[in-house]
């Protein structure tokens, strides 16, 4: 049995943002509606300049460090050719490829089965704030 919805995350500027609670609010009908005792949640972001990942949810320094590390690995200062939407265009696409467009999280007894210190991140690579569409699929 399956359930699916597409929702929009709140507008955010560049950075790593903890969005677990926002995601759960949007998918709660799917968790309750299909009576998921054991299942999987698949999240897919419909954009090429932002990504989703799971990481530390307690210390906000982790999000700052992750942003710094990604900026170091893929700097804006490279001689990027694809800059149609600004200097952060191609660099954002490259970071999105490295982090990934989808994640999967187990569901147990209608709850996300994340580890104690795990949360869902939106990694936004554009400087200007954007809203982001996410497709959520619950399979049981």
MORA-V86411 format. One record per residue. SS is DSSP state (a for helix, b for strand, c for the rest). Layout:
# MORA-V86411
ss
SS
SS
This chain:
# MORA-V86411
ss
c
b
b
b
b
b
b
b
b
b
b
b
c
c
b
b
b
b
c
a
a
a
a
a
a
a
a
a
a
a
a
a
a
c
c
c
c
b
b
b
b
b
b
b
b
c
c
c
c
b
b
b
b
b
b
b
c
c
c
a
a
a
a
a
a
a
a
a
a
a
a
a
a
c
c
c
c
c
c
c
c
c
c
c
c
c
c
c
a
a
a
a
a
a
a
a
a
a
a
c
c
b
b
b
b
b
b
b
c
c
b
b
c
c
c
c
c
b
b
b
b
b
b
b
c
c
c
c
c
b
b
b
b
b
b
b
b
b
b
c
